[in-house]
Amino acid sequence: MDENLNVEEPPPTNRRSVRSCRLSIVKPKPSIEKKIEEPIPVEDEIEQEDPPDIYQIGDIFWVRVAGNPWWPALIYGSYYEDNIHTKILKTNHRGKKRSYFLYFFGPTFEYIWTAANLLVPYSGLDEFIRHAETSVQNATTKGEQEALANRFELKVAANKRAQWDKAIEEADQAFKLTREDRIKNFDEILKKILSKAEKNKSNKRRHSSVATTGQTRKTLSPSADKTSNRSSVKRQKTKLMPTSSPPTLLHVGLPTLTKREEKRLVTDLLNHSKNEELTLNEALSFTCQLVTNIVKENSHYDMSCVQIEWFYDFLQKYPDIIFKYSHWFNEDIKPIEDDPIYFKQCQIKSLIENSKN
């Protein structure tokens, strides 16, 4: 018999070796029919109820988007999606979520769909700061306090201060109106923007020969075709004129300093000429004076005051100051209910006591 004779073998049904396959051909084993298991019928999942629709068109909220500070925004209907202002999003692991469509206040006229649990009702900047401090105070654990402090951090980059200040001003004006008046005013603003966008669109068609490849940031214009995946309202980028009004953060006594400037304050406090004879009130006055000088250099604005809460936050951020001048907190602290300064003093005193153990 020719040893090179090829025998057609059936393809293996499992991962047995080639040798075991050949043996099975020579001595076939009786086939064992496996009982086909019928799929177990799965009961229809209980349909989860839609989250309640608790907000309306015209409501104002604080919204935070990655890479931006907390920003005031208005719930409104999406032009692209038949003017709906809310919808249900289904997720694989977290069930259903309700989302709302909002336009941001300010000159750029930007917008977003965001989850309802990420919205903080707007009632002014001062109220937002009080809400943030109260939330941190009511936290039960240190980890929760840190998480809330990070969540409500109100830090505005220098290149966005003018826009942010303008947005706060517009939100404050809208907040004084009724919901119906807000909607009416915003309708007029939106019509003007859409009309202007349509004119720009027609002008681009007339001057289509003009090269536009140099643009790096695209803007979107209203489209009659609502099946398009593009957003329908143009994001208008307007140049900001120099403003004489200072950033809102400075108005309320909250300076925004760089790390280098903060380190400068730390060094000056640690190396103060009075050394350990320096009192808490003297340190507060000394720090506030340095801060106002820095702000005047950077923003050309004379701060009338610096919030005491900011000073205590600064001490907690740089505990070396606390440990050197621990005698500031030797005396008993008089309890004052719902006082953020009392709360911060207790935290600092607890930090000193823990360092001694």
C-alpha positions in Angstrom: 0.0 0.0 0.0 1.3 3.4 -0.8 2.2 5.1 2.4 1.6 8.5 0.9 -2.0 7.8 0.2 -4.1 10.6 1.6 -7.1 9.7 3.6 -9.8 12.2 3.9 -10.5 12.8 7.5 -13.5 14.6 8.9 -12.7 17.9 10.7 -12.3 17.4 14.5 -15.2 18.6 16.5 -13.1 19.5 19.5 -9.5 20.4 20.4 -8.1 16.8 20.4 -4.6 16.3 19.1 -4.0 15.0 15.5 -2.9 11.7 16.8 -6.1 11.1 18.8 -8.1 12.0 15.7 -6.4 9.3 13.6 -6.9 6.7 16.3 -10.6 7.5 16.5 -10.8 6.8 12.7 -9.1 3.4 13.1 -11.2 2.4 16.1 -14.3 4.5 16.1 -16.0 4.8 19.4 -19.7 4.5 19.7 -21.2 7.9 19.4 -22.9 9.2 22.5 -25.7 11.5 21.6 -25.8 14.4 24.0 -29.1 15.4 25.2 -29.9 18.8 23.7 -30.6 21.1 26.5 -33.5 23.4 25.7 -32.9 27.0 26.7 -34.4 28.0 29.9 -37.1 30.6 29.1 -36.0 33.9 30.7 -38.8 35.9 32.1 -39.3 39.3 30.6 -37.3 41.9 32.6 -39.5 44.2 34.6 -39.6 47.5 32.7 -37.9 50.2 34.8 -39.9 53.3 35.2 -38.7 56.5 33.7 -37.1 58.9 36.1 -39.4 61.8 36.9 -39.3 65.0 34.9 -38.8 67.5 37.7 -37.4 70.5 35.8 -38.9 72.8 33.3 -37.9 75.0 30.4 -36.7 78.3 31.8 -35.1 76.9 35.0 -31.6 78.0 35.7 -28.8 75.8 37.0 -25.1 75.6 37.7 -23.5 73.1 35.4 -19.9 71.8 35.4 -18.2 70.4 32.3 -14.8 68.8 32.3 -12.1 71.4 31.8 -14.4 74.3 32.8 -15.6 75.8 36.1 -19.2 75.8 37.4 -21.2 77.8 34.9 -24.8 79.1 34.9 -27.1 77.6 32.2 -30.8 77.7 31.2 -33.0 74.7 30.3 -34.4 75.1 26.8 -35.7 73.0 23.9 -33.1 71.6 21.5 -33.6 73.1 18.0 -32.0 70.0 16.5 -34.3 67.5 18.3 -37.7 69.1 17.7 -37.4 71.5 20.6 -37.4 68.8 23.3 -35.8 69.8 26.5 -35.4 66.4 28.2 -35.0 62.7 27.2 -34.3 59.3 28.8 -31.0 57.6 28.3 -30.7 53.9 28.8 -27.4 52.5 30.1 -26.3 48.9 30.4 -25.5 48.8 34.1 -27.1 51.9 35.7 -30.6 51.7 34.2 -32.3 54.8 32.9 -31.2 58.3 33.4 -33.0 61.6 32.6 -31.0 64.2 30.7 -31.7 67.9 30.1 -30.7 70.3 27.3 -29.2 73.6 28.5 -27.7 76.7 27.0 -24.9 78.3 28.8 -25.0 82.0 29.7 -22.3 84.1 28.2 -21.1 85.4 24.8 -20.3 82.0 23.2 -23.8 80.6 23.3 -22.8 77.0 23.9 -25.1 74.1 24.9 -25.1 70.6 26.3 -27.1 67.5 27.2 -26.4 66.6 30.8 -27.8 64.3 33.5 -30.3 65.6 36.0 -28.2 64.6 39.0 -25.3 66.9 37.8 -27.4 70.1 38.0 -27.3 72.5 41.0 -30.2 75.0 41.1 -29.0 78.6 40.5 -29.8 81.4 43.0 -26.6 83.5 42.7 -22.9 83.1 43.4 -23.1 83.8 47.1 -25.8 81.2 47.6 -23.7 78.6 45.7 -20.7 79.3 48.0 -23.0 78.8 51.0 -24.4 75.6 49.6 -20.9 74.2 48.9 -19.7 75.0 52.5 -22.8 73.5 54.0 -22.5 70.3 52.0 -18.9 69.9 53.1 -19.8 70.6 56.7 -22.6 68.0 56.7 -20.3 65.3 55.3 -19.9 62.4 57.8 -16.4 61.2 56.7 -13.2 62.9 55.8 -13.2 61.2 52.4 -16.7 62.5 51.7 -15.6 66.0 52.8 -12.7 65.9 50.3 -14.9 64.6 47.5 -17.4 67.4 48.1 -14.7 70.0 48.4 -13.3 68.9 45.0 -16.7 68.8 43.4 -17.7 72.3 44.5 -14.3 73.9 43.9 -14.9 77.3 42.3 -11.7 78.0 40.3 -11.8 80.0 37.1 -8.9 80.2 34.8 -7.6 83.7 33.9 -8.5 83.3 30.2 -12.1 82.5 31.1 -12.7 85.1 33.8 -14.3 87.7 31.6 -16.7 85.3 30.0 -17.6 83.8 33.4 -18.2 87.2 34.9 -20.5 88.1 32.0 -22.3 84.8 32.3 -23.0 85.4 36.0 -24.3 88.9 35.3 -26.7 87.5 32.6 -27.8 84.7 34.9 -28.5 87.1 37.8 -30.7 89.3 35.5 -32.6 86.3 34.2 -33.0 84.9 37.7 -35.0 88.0 38.7 -37.5 87.3 36.0 -40.4 84.9 35.9 -39.9 81.6 34.0 -42.3 82.8 31.3 -40.3 86.1 30.8 -37.0 84.2 30.7 -38.4 81.9 27.9 -39.8 84.9 26.0 -36.4 86.8 26.2 -34.5 83.7 25.2 -36.8 83.1 22.3 -35.9 86.5 20.9 -32.1 85.9 21.4 -32.3 82.5 19.7 -34.2 83.9 16.7 -31.5 86.6 16.2 -28.7 84.1 16.4 -30.4 81.7 14.0 -31.1 84.5 11.6 -27.5 85.6 11.7 -26.3 82.1 11.3 -28.5 81.6 8.2 -27.1 84.9 6.7 -23.5 83.7 7.4 -24.4 80.4 5.7 -25.7 82.1 2.6 -22.7 84.3 2.4 -20.4 81.3 2.6 -22.2 79.8 -0.4 -21.7 83.0 -2.4 -18.0 83.2 -1.5 -17.3 79.5 -1.7 -14.1 80.1 -3.5 -12.6 81.6 -0.4 -10.2 79.1 1.3 -11.2 78.1 4.8 -8.8 75.2 5.4 -6.9 77.3 7.9 -9.6 77.2 10.5 -8.9 74.8 13.4 -12.2 75.3 15.3 -15.4 74.6 13.4 -18.7 76.2 14.0 -22.1 74.6 13.3 -25.0 76.4 11.6 -28.7 75.6 11.6 -29.7 72.9 9.2 -33.1 72.3 7.6 -32.2 68.6 7.5 -32.9 67.4 11.1 -31.7 63.9 10.3 -28.2 65.2 10.3 -26.0 64.1 13.2 -24.7 67.7 13.6 -25.9 70.1 16.2 -28.2 72.7 14.8 -27.3 75.9 16.5 -24.2 77.8 15.6 -21.6 78.2 18.3 -20.7 81.9 17.8 -17.2 82.9 18.9 -17.2 86.6 19.6 -14.2 88.7 20.6 -14.4 89.9 24.1 -13.9 93.6 24.6 -11.8 94.7 27.6 -14.0 95.1 30.6 -13.5 97.5 33.4 -15.4 95.4 35.9 -13.2 93.0 38.0 -13.7 89.2 38.0 -16.6 88.2 40.2 -14.3 86.0 42.4 -12.5 89.2 43.5 -15.8 90.9 44.2 -16.6 88.4 46.9 -13.1 88.3 48.3 -11.9 85.1 46.8 -8.5 85.5 45.2 -7.2 83.0 42.6 -3.5 82.6 43.0 -0.9 80.4 41.2 1.0 77.8 43.2 4.1 79.9 43.0 2.3 82.9 44.5 0.9 80.6 47.3 4.3 79.3 48.0 5.5 82.9 48.3 2.8 83.5 50.9 3.9 80.4 52.8 7.5 81.4 52.8 6.8 84.9 54.0 4.6 83.7 56.9 7.1 81.0 58.0 9.9 83.6 57.9 8.0 86.4 59.5 10.2 88.8 61.6 8.1 88.2 64.7 8.6 84.5 64.5 6.5 82.6 67.0 5.3 85.9 68.6 3.2 86.5 65.6 -0.5 86.4 66.5 -3.4 85.0 64.5 -4.9 88.4 63.7 -1.5 89.8 62.7 -1.0 86.8 60.4 -4.4 87.3 58.9 -3.8 91.0 58.2 -0.3 90.3 56.9 -1.6 87.6 54.5 -4.5 89.7 53.3 -2.2 92.6 52.5 0.2 90.4 50.5 -2.8 88.9 48.6 -4.2 92.3 47.7 -0.8 93.3 46.4 -0.5 90.2 44.2 -4.1 90.7 42.8 -3.3 94.3 42.0 -0.2 93.3 40.1 -2.0 90.6 38.2 -5.5 92.0 37.6 -5.0 95.7 38.3 -7.8 95.6 40.8 -7.9 96.8 44.4 -9.6 94.1 46.5 -11.5 95.7 49.4 -11.3 92.5 51.5 -10.2 88.8 51.6 -12.7 86.3 53.0 -11.6 84.9 56.3 -12.8 81.5 55.1 -10.2 81.7 52.3 -7.5 82.3 54.9 -8.4 79.2 56.9 -8.6 77.1 53.7 -5.1 78.4 52.9 -3.8 77.3 56.3 -5.3 73.8 55.9 -3.7 73.5 52.5 -0.3 74.3 53.9 -0.1 72.7 57.4 3.5 73.7 58.0 2.1 77.1 58.9 -0.3 75.6 61.4 2.4 73.4 63.0 4.8 76.3 63.5 2.1 78.6 64.9 0.1 76.0 66.8 -0.3 78.4 69.7 -2.9 80.3 67.6 -5.4 77.5 68.5 -4.4 76.8 72.1 -7.5 78.5 73.5 -10.9 76.9 73.5 -13.0 77.7 70.4 -16.4 79.1 71.1 -19.0 77.1 69.3 -21.1 79.0 66.9 -23.9 77.1 65.1 -23.7 76.9 61.3 -20.6 79.1 61.3 -18.1 78.0 58.6 -15.2 79.7 60.3 -15.9 77.8 63.6 -16.0 74.5 61.6 -12.6 75.3 59.9 -11.0 76.2 63.3 -12.2 72.9 64.7 -10.6 71.1 61.8 -7.3 72.8 62.3 -7.3 72.2 66.0 -8.0 68.5 65.3 -5.1 68.4 62.9 -2.7 69.8 65.5 -3.9 67.3 68.1 -3.5 64.4 65.8 0.1 65.5 64.9 1.0 65.4 68.6 -0.1 61.8 69.1 
